[in-house]
């Protein structure tokens, strides 16, 4: 099962759930929407529980 992360762009405020592969892509190429440089801090682990 792929792990998923919640991606919360600090620039354009897009908020979406991504998996490992997409996270790597975004870290490499920037935000999917505004192409801003993002760091791992923009991702938070998304698991079944809604609480962190
Ligand atoms: Zn963005």
PDB file of the backbone (N, CA, C, O) and the ligand in Angstrom, with CONECT records:
HET     ZN  A 101       1
ATOM      1  N   UNK A   1       0.832  -1.198   0.000  1.00  0.00           N
ATOM      2  CA  UNK A   1       0.000   0.000   0.000  1.00  0.00           C
ATOM      3  C   UNK A   1       0.866   1.247   0.000  1.00  0.00           C
ATOM      4  O   UNK A   1       1.806   1.357   0.787  1.00  0.00           O
ATOM      5  N   UNK A   2       0.558   2.160  -0.860  1.00  0.00           N
ATOM      6  CA  UNK A   2       1.323   3.396  -0.927  1.00  0.00           C
ATOM      7  C   UNK A   2       0.952   4.302   0.233  1.00  0.00           C
ATOM      8  O   UNK A   2      -0.210   4.412   0.624  1.00  0.00           O
ATOM      9  N   UNK A   3       1.958   4.931   0.757  1.00  0.00           N
ATOM     10  CA  UNK A   3       1.660   5.928   1.782  1.00  0.00           C
ATOM     11  C   UNK A   3       1.155   7.187   1.103  1.00  0.00           C
ATOM     12  O   UNK A   3       1.524   7.482  -0.033  1.00  0.00           O
ATOM     13  N   UNK A   4       0.340   7.900   1.780  1.00  0.00           N
ATOM     14  CA  UNK A   4      -0.163   9.140   1.207  1.00  0.00           C
ATOM     15  C   UNK A   4       0.172  10.314   2.117  1.00  0.00           C
ATOM     16  O   UNK A   4       0.357  10.172   3.326  1.00  0.00           O
ATOM     17  N   UNK A   5       0.239  11.456   1.494  1.00  0.00           N
ATOM     18  CA  UNK A   5       0.567  12.677   2.222  1.00  0.00           C
ATOM     19  C   UNK A   5      -0.419  13.774   1.817  1.00  0.00           C
ATOM     20  O   UNK A   5      -0.922  13.803   0.694  1.00  0.00           O
ATOM     21  N   UNK A   6      -0.667  14.640   2.732  1.00  0.00           N
ATOM     22  CA  UNK A   6      -1.450  15.816   2.390  1.00  0.00           C
ATOM     23  C   UNK A   6      -0.491  16.923   1.984  1.00  0.00           C
ATOM     24  O   UNK A   6       0.354  17.353   2.770  1.00  0.00           O
ATOM     25  N   UNK A   7      -0.635  17.376   0.752  1.00  0.00           N
ATOM     26  CA  UNK A   7       0.213  18.446   0.250  1.00  0.00           C
ATOM     27  C   UNK A   7      -0.519  19.767   0.395  1.00  0.00           C
ATOM     28  O   UNK A   7      -1.607  19.958  -0.148  1.00  0.00           O
ATOM     29  N   UNK A   8       0.095  20.671   1.135  1.00  0.00           N
ATOM     30  CA  UNK A   8      -0.514  21.972   1.378  1.00  0.00           C
ATOM     31  C   UNK A   8       0.471  23.028   0.904  1.00  0.00           C
ATOM     32  O   UNK A   8       1.409  23.376   1.621  1.00  0.00           O
ATOM     33  N   UNK A   9       0.258  23.539  -0.309  1.00  0.00           N
ATOM     34  CA  UNK A   9       1.197  24.492  -0.888  1.00  0.00           C
ATOM     35  C   UNK A   9       1.198  25.805  -0.110  1.00  0.00           C
ATOM     36  O   UNK A   9       0.142  26.390   0.132  1.00  0.00           O
ATOM     37  N   UNK A  10       2.378  26.262   0.276  1.00  0.00           N
ATOM     38  CA  UNK A  10       2.472  27.505   1.039  1.00  0.00           C
ATOM     39  C   UNK A  10       2.231  28.736   0.177  1.00  0.00           C
ATOM     40  O   UNK A  10       2.005  29.825   0.704  1.00  0.00           O
ATOM     41  N   UNK A  11       2.274  28.578  -1.123  1.00  0.00           N
ATOM     42  CA  UNK A  11       2.157  29.728  -2.011  1.00  0.00           C
ATOM     43  C   UNK A  11       0.730  29.907  -2.528  1.00  0.00           C
ATOM     44  O   UNK A  11       0.139  30.975  -2.364  1.00  0.00           O
ATOM     45  N   UNK A  12       0.179  28.873  -3.148  1.00  0.00           N
ATOM     46  CA  UNK A  12      -1.137  29.016  -3.757  1.00  0.00           C
ATOM     47  C   UNK A  12      -2.241  28.365  -2.926  1.00  0.00           C
ATOM     48  O   UNK A  12      -3.419  28.430  -3.277  1.00  0.00           O
ATOM     49  N   UNK A  13      -1.846  27.746  -1.835  1.00  0.00           N
ATOM     50  CA  UNK A  13      -2.812  27.184  -0.895  1.00  0.00           C
ATOM     51  C   UNK A  13      -3.622  26.030  -1.456  1.00  0.00           C
ATOM     52  O   UNK A  13      -4.691  25.704  -0.940  1.00  0.00           O
ATOM     53  N   UNK A  14      -3.111  25.411  -2.517  1.00  0.00           N
ATOM     54  CA  UNK A  14      -3.724  24.173  -2.954  1.00  0.00           C
ATOM     55  C   UNK A  14      -3.518  23.134  -1.855  1.00  0.00           C
ATOM     56  O   UNK A  14      -2.476  23.105  -1.200  1.00  0.00           O
ATOM     57  N   UNK A  15      -4.501  22.304  -1.666  1.00  0.00           N
ATOM     58  CA  UNK A  15      -4.398  21.274  -0.646  1.00  0.00           C
ATOM     59  C   UNK A  15      -4.923  19.979  -1.233  1.00  0.00           C
ATOM     60  O   UNK A  15      -6.108  19.860  -1.547  1.00  0.00           O
ATOM     61  N   UNK A  16      -4.029  19.009  -1.379  1.00  0.00           N
ATOM     62  CA  UNK A  16      -4.436  17.778  -2.022  1.00  0.00           C
ATOM     63  C   UNK A  16      -3.688  16.598  -1.427  1.00  0.00           C
ATOM     64  O   UNK A  16      -2.629  16.763  -0.820  1.00  0.00           O
ATOM     65  N   UNK A  17      -4.235  15.424  -1.602  1.00  0.00           N
ATOM     66  CA  UNK A  17      -3.588  14.221  -1.101  1.00  0.00           C
ATOM     67  C   UNK A  17      -2.781  13.578  -2.220  1.00  0.00           C
ATOM     68  O   UNK A  17      -3.290  13.363  -3.320  1.00  0.00           O
ATOM     69  N   UNK A  18      -1.524  13.276  -1.933  1.00  0.00           N
ATOM     70  CA  UNK A  18      -0.651  12.677  -2.928  1.00  0.00           C
ATOM     71  C   UNK A  18      -0.006  11.421  -2.365  1.00  0.00           C
ATOM     72  O   UNK A  18       0.005  11.216  -1.151  1.00  0.00           O
ATOM     73  N   UNK A  19       0.523  10.589  -3.231  1.00  0.00           N
ATOM     74  CA  UNK A  19       1.253   9.426  -2.745  1.00  0.00           C
ATOM     75  C   UNK A  19       2.754   9.680  -2.850  1.00  0.00           C
ATOM     76  O   UNK A  19       3.190  10.755  -3.263  1.00  0.00           O
ATOM     77  N   UNK A  20       3.528   8.680  -2.470  1.00  0.00           N
ATOM     78  CA  UNK A  20       4.981   8.819  -2.432  1.00  0.00           C
ATOM     79  C   UNK A  20       5.569   9.329  -3.745  1.00  0.00           C
ATOM     80  O   UNK A  20       6.395  10.242  -3.760  1.00  0.00           O
ATOM     81  N   UNK A  21       5.127   8.721  -4.847  1.00  0.00           N
ATOM     82  CA  UNK A  21       5.675   9.078  -6.153  1.00  0.00           C
ATOM     83  C   UNK A  21       5.393  10.524  -6.508  1.00  0.00           C
ATOM     84  O   UNK A  21       6.261  11.248  -6.996  1.00  0.00           O
ATOM     85  N   UNK A  22       4.159  10.926  -6.252  1.00  0.00           N
ATOM     86  CA  UNK A  22       3.784  12.301  -6.584  1.00  0.00           C
ATOM     87  C   UNK A  22       4.507  13.283  -5.673  1.00  0.00           C
ATOM     88  O   UNK A  22       4.880  14.377  -6.095  1.00  0.00           O
ATOM     89  N   UNK A  23       4.699  12.887  -4.431  1.00  0.00           N
ATOM     90  CA  UNK A  23       5.425  13.768  -3.523  1.00  0.00           C
ATOM     91  C   UNK A  23       6.843  14.007  -4.043  1.00  0.00           C
ATOM     92  O   UNK A  23       7.320  15.141  -4.062  1.00  0.00           O
ATOM     93  N   UNK A  24       7.499  12.949  -4.457  1.00  0.00           N
ATOM     94  CA  UNK A  24       8.846  13.096  -5.005  1.00  0.00           C
ATOM     95  C   UNK A  24       8.850  14.013  -6.217  1.00  0.00           C
ATOM     96  O   UNK A  24       9.747  14.837  -6.391  1.00  0.00           O
ATOM     97  N   UNK A  25       7.837  13.853  -7.043  1.00  0.00           N
ATOM     98  CA  UNK A  25       7.736  14.677  -8.252  1.00  0.00           C
ATOM     99  C   UNK A  25       7.566  16.146  -7.889  1.00  0.00           C
ATOM    100  O   UNK A  25       8.208  17.019  -8.472  1.00  0.00           O
ATOM    101  N   UNK A  26       6.706  16.405  -6.935  1.00  0.00           N
ATOM    102  CA  UNK A  26       6.454  17.782  -6.526  1.00  0.00           C
ATOM    103  C   UNK A  26       7.696  18.387  -5.871  1.00  0.00           C
ATOM    104  O   UNK A  26       8.013  19.555  -6.091  1.00  0.00           O
ATOM    105  N   UNK A  27       8.390  17.592  -5.071  1.00  0.00           N
ATOM    106  CA  UNK A  27       9.626  18.077  -4.447  1.00  0.00           C
ATOM    107  C   UNK A  27      10.656  18.417  -5.514  1.00  0.00           C
ATOM    108  O   UNK A  27      11.466  19.330  -5.354  1.00  0.00           O
ATOM    109  N   UNK A  28      10.604  17.662  -6.601  1.00  0.00           N
ATOM    110  CA  UNK A  28      11.581  17.830  -7.661  1.00  0.00           C
ATOM    111  C   UNK A  28      11.209  18.980  -8.604  1.00  0.00           C
ATOM    112  O   UNK A  28      12.066  19.762  -9.013  1.00  0.00           O
ATOM    113  N   UNK A  29       9.938  19.067  -8.935  1.00  0.00           N
ATOM    114  CA  UNK A  29       9.525  19.998  -9.984  1.00  0.00           C
ATOM    115  C   UNK A  29       8.719  21.182  -9.482  1.00  0.00           C
ATOM    116  O   UNK A  29       8.483  22.132 -10.227  1.00  0.00           O
ATOM    117  N   UNK A  30       8.298  21.137  -8.237  1.00  0.00           N
ATOM    118  CA  UNK A  30       7.514  22.238  -7.691  1.00  0.00           C
ATOM    119  C   UNK A  30       6.031  21.914  -7.634  1.00  0.00           C
ATOM    120  O   UNK A  30       5.586  20.842  -8.041  1.00  0.00           O
ATOM    121  N   UNK A  31       5.299  22.860  -7.124  1.00  0.00           N
ATOM    122  CA  UNK A  31       3.860  22.687  -6.941  1.00  0.00           C
ATOM    123  C   UNK A  31       3.173  22.366  -8.259  1.00  0.00           C
ATOM    124  O   UNK A  31       3.494  22.948  -9.296  1.00  0.00           O
ATOM    125  N   UNK A  32       2.242  21.449  -8.213  1.00  0.00           N
ATOM    126  CA  UNK A  32       1.535  21.044  -9.424  1.00  0.00           C
ATOM    127  C   UNK A  32       0.741  22.195 -10.027  1.00  0.00           C
ATOM    128  O   UNK A  32       0.484  22.221 -11.231  1.00  0.00           O
ATOM    129  N   UNK A  33       0.364  23.127  -9.198  1.00  0.00           N
ATOM    130  CA  UNK A  33      -0.496  24.207  -9.682  1.00  0.00           C
ATOM    131  C   UNK A  33       0.287  25.472 -10.012  1.00  0.00           C
ATOM    132  O   UNK A  33       0.132  26.036 -11.095  1.00  0.00           O
ATOM    133  N   UNK A  34       1.131  25.922  -9.075  1.00  0.00           N
ATOM    134  CA  UNK A  34       1.804  27.208  -9.277  1.00  0.00           C
ATOM    135  C   UNK A  34       3.302  27.040  -9.515  1.00  0.00           C
ATOM    136  O   UNK A  34       4.012  28.022  -9.733  1.00  0.00           O
ATOM    137  N   UNK A  35       3.784  25.795  -9.474  1.00  0.00           N
ATOM    138  CA  UNK A  35       5.191  25.486  -9.740  1.00  0.00           C
ATOM    139  C   UNK A  35       6.149  26.105  -8.729  1.00  0.00           C
ATOM    140  O   UNK A  35       7.343  26.229  -9.000  1.00  0.00           O
ATOM    141  N   UNK A  36       5.643  26.488  -7.586  1.00  0.00           N
ATOM    142  CA  UNK A  36       6.510  27.033  -6.546  1.00  0.00           C
ATOM    143  C   UNK A  36       7.410  25.939  -5.977  1.00  0.00           C
ATOM    144  O   UNK A  36       7.057  24.760  -5.940  1.00  0.00           O
ATOM    145  N   UNK A  37       8.577  26.375  -5.541  1.00  0.00           N
ATOM    146  CA  UNK A  37       9.486  25.473  -4.861  1.00  0.00           C
ATOM    147  C   UNK A  37       8.867  25.039  -3.540  1.00  0.00           C
ATOM    148  O   UNK A  37       8.481  25.882  -2.730  1.00  0.00           O
ATOM    149  N   UNK A  38       8.769  23.755  -3.320  1.00  0.00           N
ATOM    150  CA  UNK A  38       8.215  23.289  -2.052  1.00  0.00           C
ATOM    151  C   UNK A  38       9.206  22.362  -1.350  1.00  0.00           C
ATOM    152  O   UNK A  38      10.046  21.720  -1.981  1.00  0.00           O
ATOM    153  N   UNK A  39       9.080  22.315  -0.058  1.00  0.00           N
ATOM    154  CA  UNK A  39       9.938  21.453   0.740  1.00  0.00           C
ATOM    155  C   UNK A  39       9.088  20.365   1.385  1.00  0.00           C
ATOM    156  O   UNK A  39       7.863  20.345   1.260  1.00  0.00           O
ATOM    157  N   UNK A  40       9.764  19.475   2.067  1.00  0.00           N
ATOM    158  CA  UNK A  40       9.039  18.398   2.739  1.00  0.00           C
ATOM    159  C   UNK A  40       8.084  18.924   3.797  1.00  0.00           C
ATOM    160  O   UNK A  40       7.133  18.245   4.187  1.00  0.00           O
ATOM    161  N   UNK A  41       8.343  20.124   4.251  1.00  0.00           N
ATOM    162  CA  UNK A  41       7.482  20.713   5.281  1.00  0.00           C
ATOM    163  C   UNK A  41       6.067  20.951   4.766  1.00  0.00           C
ATOM    164  O   UNK A  41       5.120  21.082   5.542  1.00  0.00           O
ATOM    165  N   UNK A  42       5.943  21.003   3.429  1.00  0.00           N
ATOM    166  CA  UNK A  42       4.622  21.247   2.855  1.00  0.00           C
ATOM    167  C   UNK A  42       3.766  19.982   2.850  1.00  0.00           C
ATOM    168  O   UNK A  42       2.585  20.016   2.504  1.00  0.00           O
ATOM    169  N   UNK A  43       4.381  18.871   3.239  1.00  0.00           N
ATOM    170  CA  UNK A  43       3.648  17.606   3.256  1.00  0.00           C
ATOM    171  C   UNK A  43       3.455  17.121   4.682  1.00  0.00           C
ATOM    172  O   UNK A  43       4.364  17.193   5.509  1.00  0.00           O
ATOM    173  N   UNK A  44       2.276  16.635   4.948  1.00  0.00           N
ATOM    174  CA  UNK A  44       2.083  15.992   6.234  1.00  0.00           C
ATOM    175  C   UNK A  44       1.520  14.598   5.999  1.00  0.00           C
ATOM    176  O   UNK A  44       0.693  14.400   5.109  1.00  0.00           O
ATOM    177  N   UNK A  45       1.959  13.652   6.782  1.00  0.00           N
ATOM    178  CA  UNK A  45       1.509  12.275   6.597  1.00  0.00           C
ATOM    179  C   UNK A  45      -0.011  12.199   6.692  1.00  0.00           C
ATOM    180  O   UNK A  45      -0.633  12.772   7.587  1.00  0.00           O
ATOM    181  N   UNK A  46      -0.576  11.483   5.751  1.00  0.00           N
ATOM    182  CA  UNK A  46      -2.017  11.301   5.754  1.00  0.00           C
ATOM    183  C   UNK A  46      -2.328   9.841   5.992  1.00  0.00           C
ATOM    184  O   UNK A  46      -2.025   8.990   5.155  1.00  0.00           O
ATOM    185  N   UNK A  47      -2.912   9.558   7.088  1.00  0.00           N
ATOM    186  CA  UNK A  47      -3.259   8.171   7.375  1.00  0.00           C
ATOM    187  C   UNK A  47      -4.754   8.073   7.630  1.00  0.00           C
ATOM    188  O   UNK A  47      -5.493   9.033   7.411  1.00  0.00           O
ATOM    189  N   UNK A  48      -5.184   6.948   8.079  1.00  0.00           N
ATOM    190  CA  UNK A  48      -6.620   6.750   8.227  1.00  0.00           C
ATOM    191  C   UNK A  48      -7.203   7.671   9.293  1.00  0.00           C
ATOM    192  O   UNK A  48      -8.305   8.200   9.147  1.00  0.00           O
ATOM    193  N   UNK A  49      -6.441   7.850  10.365  1.00  0.00           N
ATOM    194  CA  UNK A  49      -6.953   8.707  11.422  1.00  0.00           C
ATOM    195  C   UNK A  49      -6.906  10.152  11.000  1.00  0.00           C
ATOM    196  O   UNK A  49      -5.969  10.571  10.320  1.00  0.00           O
ATOM    197  N   UNK A  50      -7.877  10.902  11.383  1.00  0.00           N
ATOM    198  CA  UNK A  50      -7.858  12.316  10.996  1.00  0.00           C
ATOM    199  C   UNK A  50      -7.031  13.126  11.963  1.00  0.00           C
ATOM    200  O   UNK A  50      -6.547  14.202  11.612  1.00  0.00           O
ATOM    201  N   UNK A  51      -6.866  12.648  13.132  1.00  0.00           N
ATOM    202  CA  UNK A  51      -6.039  13.349  14.098  1.00  0.00           C
ATOM    203  C   UNK A  51      -4.582  13.066  13.810  1.00  0.00           C
ATOM    204  O   UNK A  51      -4.256  12.022  13.245  1.00  0.00           O
ATOM    205  N   UNK A  52      -3.719  13.955  14.177  1.00  0.00           N
ATOM    206  CA  UNK A  52      -2.313  13.706  13.932  1.00  0.00           C
ATOM    207  C   UNK A  52      -1.728  13.062  15.143  1.00  0.00           C
ATOM    208  O   UNK A  52      -0.536  12.757  15.165  1.00  0.00           O
TER     209      UNK A  52
HETATM  210 ZN    ZN A 101       1.183  26.038  -5.300  1.00  0.00          ZN
END
